[in-house]
Amino acid sequence: MSADKLNVFNFSDKKTVTLHLSWVAFFITFFMWFSHSSLMPLIQATFGLSTAETKALLFLNVALTIPSRTLVGMLVDKFGPRLMFSVLLVVSGLFCIGFAMAQSYEQLAAFRFLLGFAGAGFVIGIRLITEWFPAKQAGTAQGIYGGWGNFGAAAAGFILPALAAFFGGEDGWRSAAGSAGFVSILYAVFFYIKVRNTPKGSTYFSPKKLGPMEVTSKGDFYLYIIMCAPMFLAMGVITWRLSPAGVGLLSESVAQMIWLGLAVWYCYQIVQIQRVNRDNLRTEIPELHRYKFKQVAILNLAYMVTFGSEVAVVSMLPLYFIDTFAVSIGMAAAMASTFMAMNLVARPGGGYISDKVGRKRSLLITVAGSCVGYAGMTLINSDWSIGFTMVIVVFCSFFVQAGAGATFGVVPTIKRRLTGQIAGMTGAYGNVGAASFLLIYSLFDALTFFTVIAVSCAIVFALISVFLDEPKGQIAEILPDGTVELIEVGK
């Protein structure tokens, strides 16, 4: 096998085995994270949920993922993906079991919120795959990891209703959801035993300080602060939708306390960013050790319109198809699952294209395709045939998922020791996008929802064209003994 080709069936290759163990871990986290979607009709019947209460669960599902992806990104860079993925699988598994055992709507909502932590698992594997695969295979490997792991959400749509029927009774959905949590805990032990952070003899580079990301110029310092703001704004908007002005899950006083807490947290974040970067801001960083934070900012926005729109669309498609075509719940769920199921081929395809035709060019192609796809979805109406509708859905889905893969084809090329944090922030922006687009959908109709996403894709396409630099050459990392190691990132 040549050095630039990846054979996913070569199980004698330790890096290939690590890839498979990683995407399975990611698959399990997404299976749990989206376990509510396909079971929602059964959950609604058990608790007698109103439409407003159901929509509140959708918002709660993405709320914790925004800060947790950033936090987990910091921790994985410091403590390594082996430990962090194992811990996350155990904790998320316990939350999933708690969700299955909920006896009131308040308990259900609380565990749905906590299960957003499972969505942070994606970030951990990005760092792990980066450690095991060379630059020429990085995009493909990241695409396989992201695509096959993401399929956990689609698999939950197919498997959990059947599992609930198998267990039977009014509590069949509880047994189905709870079993996913038990599997997660068991796999955590297996993962910890079998996986290592790096290949034998390789160095695991960690940040100098645990905390916010290091930047290498004053301009990047201010851009970092600006790019942190939308994450806090998104959490503030989610709080508003859960307040009496929205669905009323939170009281006015609790909502005000959360808003105050978010404001204080953002100010504290700024102080921490300044603390971590104090030395870097005082002295000029040698060119060899610099990186451009604008690369991170553009990738954040690219993931916001690709993965962010994917999560939002998957959340609303079943009900949208029922309202538009008057199909059964099972049919609507199957139609909607195709959007997420495209991850199996589209996201690895985006990573592969990124390896072959260039990181920037592949991102431009996929974001442009996403824009066209969402523009097509604005035209769907009840006069369309289901077959033609699915052609548009699959076309859009392919480019959206490929765009997410192409985005993370670039992430590992920026700064090796910060890969977890960069992936965490970029991943968090995916949830910022999901929360923002779901807000649009809750306030307006589907036409406006798809139009806003299409326009957002067009804006991000223009920003990528102007500001994103094609990764090339080498990035420098300092070994524990003080010597410099150069890591190839592109042609």
C-alpha positions in Angstrom: 0.0 0.0 0.0 1.4 3.4 -0.9 1.9 6.0 1.7 -0.9 8.2 0.5 -3.6 5.5 0.3 -5.8 4.3 3.2 -7.0 0.7 3.2 -9.8 0.5 5.8 -9.8 -3.3 5.6 -6.1 -3.6 6.7 -6.7 -4.7 10.3 -3.0 -5.6 10.7 -2.3 -1.8 10.6 -2.6 -0.3 14.1 -3.7 3.1 12.8 -6.5 1.5 10.8 -7.7 -0.3 13.9 -7.5 2.9 15.9 -9.7 4.6 13.2 -12.3 1.9 13.5 -12.3 1.9 17.3 -12.6 5.7 17.2 -15.6 6.0 14.8 -17.4 3.3 16.8 -17.0 5.3 20.0 -18.3 8.4 18.1 -21.2 6.4 16.6 -22.3 5.4 20.1 -22.2 9.0 21.4 -24.4 10.2 18.5 -26.7 7.2 18.8 -27.4 8.3 22.4 -27.5 12.0 21.6 -30.2 11.5 19.0 -32.0 8.7 20.8 -35.0 11.0 21.5 -35.9 11.8 17.8 -37.3 8.5 16.6 -38.8 7.7 20.0 -40.5 11.0 20.4 -44.0 9.8 19.5 -43.7 7.2 22.3 -42.2 9.7 24.7 -45.0 12.2 23.9 -47.6 9.5 24.6 -46.0 8.6 27.9 -45.7 12.1 29.2 -48.6 13.8 27.3 -46.3 16.4 25.9 -47.5 19.5 24.1 -46.0 20.9 20.9 -44.2 23.6 22.9 -42.7 21.0 25.3 -41.5 18.9 22.5 -39.8 21.9 20.8 -38.2 22.7 24.1 -36.5 19.3 24.1 -35.1 20.1 20.7 -33.4 23.2 22.0 -32.2 21.5 25.1 -30.6 18.8 23.0 -28.0 21.2 21.6 -27.6 23.6 24.5 -24.9 21.9 26.5 -23.0 20.7 23.5 -21.9 24.3 22.7 -19.8 24.8 25.9 -19.0 21.1 26.3 -17.2 20.8 22.9 -15.0 23.8 23.8 -14.3 22.4 27.3 -13.6 18.9 26.0 -11.4 20.3 23.3 -9.2 21.8 26.0 -9.1 18.7 28.1 -8.3 16.3 25.3 -5.3 18.4 24.3 -4.1 18.3 27.9 -5.0 14.7 29.0 -5.2 12.8 25.7 -8.1 11.2 23.7 -7.8 7.8 25.3 -8.8 8.9 28.7 -11.2 11.6 27.6 -13.2 9.4 25.2 -13.5 6.7 27.9 -14.7 9.2 30.5 -17.2 10.8 28.1 -18.7 7.4 27.1 -19.2 6.5 30.8 -20.8 9.8 31.8 -23.0 10.0 28.7 -24.1 6.4 29.2 -25.2 7.3 32.7 -27.1 10.4 31.4 -28.8 8.2 28.8 -29.9 5.7 31.4 -31.2 8.6 33.5 -33.2 9.9 30.5 -34.8 6.5 30.0 -35.8 6.3 33.7 -37.2 9.9 33.9 -40.6 10.0 35.7 -41.6 13.6 35.0 -41.2 16.1 32.2 -38.7 18.1 34.3 -36.5 15.0 34.7 -36.9 14.2 31.0 -35.8 17.8 30.1 -32.9 17.8 32.5 -31.4 14.6 31.2 -32.0 15.7 27.6 -30.0 18.8 28.4 -27.2 16.7 30.0 -27.1 14.3 27.1 -25.9 17.3 25.0 -22.5 16.4 26.6 -22.4 13.2 24.4 -22.2 15.5 21.3 -18.7 16.5 22.5 -17.3 13.1 21.7 -16.8 14.1 18.1 -14.0 16.5 19.1 -12.0 13.8 20.9 -11.6 11.6 17.9 -10.5 14.4 15.7 -7.4 14.8 17.8 -6.8 11.0 18.0 -7.0 10.6 14.2 -4.7 13.5 13.7 -2.1 11.8 15.9 -2.3 8.5 14.0 -2.5 9.6 10.3 -0.1 11.5 8.0 -1.2 14.6 6.1 -1.8 12.8 2.8 -4.4 10.5 4.6 -5.7 13.0 7.1 -8.8 14.3 5.2 -9.9 10.8 4.2 -9.4 9.4 7.7 -11.2 12.4 9.4 -14.0 12.0 6.8 -14.4 8.3 7.6 -14.3 9.0 11.3 -16.9 11.8 11.1 -19.1 10.2 8.5 -19.4 6.7 9.9 -19.6 8.0 13.5 -22.3 10.6 12.5 -24.3 7.7 11.1 -25.1 6.8 14.7 -27.8 9.5 14.5 -29.4 7.8 11.5 -29.0 4.4 12.9 -30.9 5.5 16.1 -33.8 6.4 13.8 -33.9 2.9 12.4 -32.9 0.7 15.4 -34.5 2.3 18.5 -38.2 2.1 17.3 -37.6 -1.6 16.4 -35.9 -2.2 19.7 -38.8 -0.5 21.6 -41.2 -2.7 19.7 -39.1 -5.8 20.6 -39.2 -4.9 24.4 -42.9 -4.0 24.0 -45.3 -2.3 26.4 -45.6 1.3 27.3 -42.1 1.3 28.6 -40.5 -0.3 25.6 -38.9 3.0 24.6 -37.3 3.2 28.1 -35.6 -0.2 27.6 -34.4 0.8 24.1 -32.9 4.1 25.2 -31.4 2.7 28.4 -29.7 -0.2 26.6 -27.8 2.4 24.5 -26.4 3.8 27.8 -25.3 0.4 29.0 -23.5 -0.3 25.7 -21.7 3.0 26.0 -20.4 2.2 29.4 -19.2 -1.3 28.4 -17.5 0.1 25.3 -15.7 2.8 27.4 -13.8 0.0 29.2 -12.9 -1.7 25.9 -11.8 1.5 24.3 -9.5 2.4 27.2 -7.8 -1.0 27.1 -7.3 -1.1 23.3 -6.5 2.5 22.3 -3.3 4.6 22.7 -3.0 8.3 22.2 -0.2 8.1 19.6 1.7 5.5 17.6 4.7 3.9 19.5 7.6 6.3 19.6 5.5 9.5 18.7 5.2 12.5 21.0 1.9 13.8 22.2 2.1 17.6 22.0 0.1 19.5 24.7 -0.6 23.2 25.2 1.6 25.1 27.5 -1.3 26.0 29.7 -4.7 24.5 30.3 -7.3 27.0 29.3 -8.3 29.0 26.2 -6.5 28.7 23.0 -3.0 30.1 22.4 -2.8 32.8 19.7 0.3 34.2 18.1 -0.6 37.9 17.3 -2.6 40.8 18.8 -4.9 40.8 15.8 -5.7 37.1 16.4 -6.2 37.8 20.1 -9.1 40.3 19.3 -10.5 38.0 16.6 -10.6 35.1 19.1 -12.6 37.2 21.6 -15.0 38.2 18.8 -15.5 34.6 17.7 -16.2 33.5 21.2 -19.2 35.8 21.5 -21.7 33.9 19.2 -21.3 30.8 21.3 -22.6 32.7 24.4 -25.2 34.5 22.3 -26.5 31.1 21.1 -26.8 29.9 24.7 -28.6 33.1 25.6 -31.1 32.6 22.7 -31.8 29.0 23.8 -32.5 30.4 27.3 -34.9 32.9 25.8 -36.8 30.2 23.9 -37.1 28.2 27.2 -38.3 31.3 29.2 -41.9 32.5 29.6 -41.4 34.4 26.3 -40.9 31.1 24.6 -42.1 27.7 25.8 -42.1 28.5 29.5 -39.9 25.7 30.7 -37.8 28.2 32.7 -39.2 30.9 35.0 -38.3 34.6 34.3 -36.1 34.8 37.3 -34.2 31.6 36.4 -33.7 32.9 32.8 -32.4 36.2 34.1 -29.9 34.4 36.3 -28.7 32.3 33.3 -28.3 35.4 31.2 -26.3 37.1 34.0 -24.2 34.0 34.4 -23.5 33.9 30.6 -22.4 37.5 30.7 -20.1 36.9 33.6 -18.8 33.7 32.0 -17.9 35.6 28.8 -16.1 38.3 30.7 -14.2 35.6 32.6 -13.4 33.9 29.3 -11.8 37.2 28.0 -9.7 37.4 31.2 -8.6 33.8 30.7 -7.7 34.3 27.0 -5.5 37.3 28.1 -3.9 35.2 30.9 -3.0 32.3 28.6 -1.7 34.6 25.9 0.1 37.2 28.1 3.6 36.2 27.1 2.7 35.8 23.4 1.3 39.3 23.3 4.3 40.8 25.0 7.0 39.3 22.7 6.9 38.7 19.0 6.4 35.0 18.1 8.9 33.6 15.5 7.3 33.1 12.1 8.0 29.3 12.3 5.7 29.0 15.3 2.8 31.2 14.2 -0.6 30.2 12.9 -3.4 32.4 11.6 -6.5 32.4 13.7 -8.5 33.6 10.7 -8.2 30.0 9.5 -10.0 28.8 12.6 -12.7 31.6 12.3 -13.5 30.6 8.7 -13.7 26.9 9.6 -16.1 27.8 12.4 -18.4 29.4 10.0 -18.1 26.6 7.4 -19.1 24.1 10.0 -21.9 26.3 11.2 -23.6 26.2 7.8 -22.8 22.5 7.1 -23.1 20.4 10.3 -25.2 23.1 12.0 -27.8 23.1 9.2 -27.6 19.3 9.2 -28.6 19.0 12.8 -31.4 21.6 12.4 -32.8 19.9 9.3 -32.7 16.4 10.7 -34.6 17.7 13.7 -37.5 19.3 11.7 -37.7 17.0 8.6 -40.0 14.3 9.9 -42.7 16.7 11.0 -42.1 18.8 7.8 -42.7 15.7 5.6 -45.8 14.8 7.6 -47.3 18.3 7.1 -46.3 18.6 3.5 -47.1 15.1 2.1 -49.5 13.7 4.8 -47.3 10.5 5.1 -47.2 8.2 8.1 -44.8 8.7 11.0 -42.7 5.7 9.9 -42.5 7.0 6.3 -41.6 10.5 7.4 -38.9 9.1 9.7 -37.4 6.9 7.0 -37.4 9.9 4.5 -35.8 12.2 7.0 -33.2 9.5 8.0 -31.8 9.6 4.5 -30.4 13.1 5.1 -28.3 11.8 8.0 -27.6 8.5 6.4 -25.6 10.2 3.6 -22.9 10.6 6.1 -21.7 7.1 5.3 -20.4 8.1 2.0 -20.6 11.9 1.8 -18.4 12.9 4.7 -15.6 10.5 3.9 -16.0 11.7 0.3 -15.5 15.3 1.4 -12.3 14.3 3.3 -11.1 12.3 0.3 -11.7 15.2 -2.1 -9.9 17.4 0.4 -6.8 15.2 0.2 -6.9 15.0 -3.6 -7.9 18.4 -5.0 -6.8 20.7 -2.1 -8.4 21.8 1.2 -9.7 25.2 0.1 -11.0 24.1 -3.3 -12.9 21.1 -1.8 -14.5 23.4 0.8 -15.6 25.9 -1.8 -17.1 23.2 -4.0 -19.0 21.6 -1.1 -20.3 24.8 0.4 -21.5 26.0 -3.0 -23.3 22.6 -3.5 -24.9 23.0 -0.1 -26.2 26.5 -1.1 -27.7 25.1 -4.3 -29.2 22.2 -2.4 -30.9 24.3 0.2 -32.1 26.7 -2.6 -33.7 23.6 -4.2 -35.4 22.6 -0.9 -37.1 26.0 -0.7 -39.1 24.9 -3.8 -40.5 21.7 -2.3 -44.3 21.7 -2.0 -47.2 19.2 -1.7 -47.5 19.0 -5.5 -44.1 17.4 -5.8 -43.7 13.6 -6.0 -42.0 12.0 -3.1 -39.4 10.5 -5.5 -38.3 13.9 -6.9 -38.4 15.4 -3.4 -35.9 12.8 -2.2 -33.6 13.5 -5.2 -33.3 17.1 -3.9 -32.9 16.0 -0.3 -30.1 13.5 -1.2 -28.4 16.1 -3.4 -28.4 18.7 -0.6 -27.5 16.2 2.0 -24.5 14.9 0.1 -22.9 18.4 -0.2 -23.7 19.4 3.4 -22.1 16.3 4.8 -19.2 16.5 2.3 -18.7 20.1 3.4 -18.5 19.0 7.1 -15.9 16.4 6.0 -13.9 19.0 4.0 -14.0 21.4 7.0 -12.3 18.9 9.2 -9.9 18.0 6.5 -8.4 21.5 7.2 -8.7 21.5 11.1 -5.6 19.2 11.7 -3.4 21.3 9.5 -3.4 24.5 11.6 -1.5 23.7 14.9 -1.0 20.1 16.1 -1.0 20.7 19.9 -4.1 22.8 19.6 -6.1 20.4 17.4 -8.5 19.4 20.2 -9.3 23.1 21.0 -9.6 24.1 17.4 -11.9 21.1 16.7 -13.8 21.9 19.9 -14.5 25.5 18.9 -15.3 24.5 15.3 -17.6 21.7 16.6 -19.3 24.2 19.0 -20.0 26.5 16.0 -21.9 23.5 14.5 -24.2 23.7 17.4 -24.4 27.5 17.2 -25.7 27.0 13.7 -28.1 24.3 14.8 -29.5 26.5 17.5 -29.7 29.6 15.2 -31.4 27.7 12.4 -33.8 26.0 14.8 -34.7 29.4 16.2 -35.6 30.6 12.7 -37.7 27.5 12.1 -39.6 28.0 15.4 -40.4 31.6 14.6 -41.1 31.3 10.8 -42.0 28.7 8.2 -40.0 26.1 6.4 -39.5 28.3 3.3 -37.8 31.0 5.4 -35.8 28.3 7.3 -34.3 26.9 4.1 -33.8 30.3 2.5 -31.8 31.6 5.5 -29.6 28.5 5.4 -29.0 28.9 1.6 -28.1 32.6 2.0 -25.8 31.7 5.0 -24.0 29.2 2.7 -23.5 31.8 0.0 -22.0 34.3 2.5 -19.6 31.7 3.9 -18.6 30.7 0.4 -17.5 34.3 -0.2 -15.6 34.4 3.0 -13.8 31.2 2.2 -12.9 32.5 -1.2 -11.3 35.7 0.2 -9.8 34.7 3.6 -9.0 31.0 3.8 -5.4 30.1 3.0 -4.6 26.7 1.4 -2.6 24.6 4.0 0.8 24.0 2.7 4.3 23.2 3.9 5.0 22.3 7.5 3.9 23.3 11.0 6.4 23.4 13.9 6.0 21.8 17.3 8.5 21.9 20.2 9.5 18.5 21.6 9.9 18.0 25.4 13.7 18.3 25.0 13.4 21.7 23.4 14.1 20.7 19.8 11.7 21.5 17.0 9.8 18.9 15.0 8.3 19.9 11.6 5.0 18.2 10.6 3.9 18.0 7.0 0.5 19.5 6.4 0.3 19.9 2.6 2.0 20.4 -0.7 
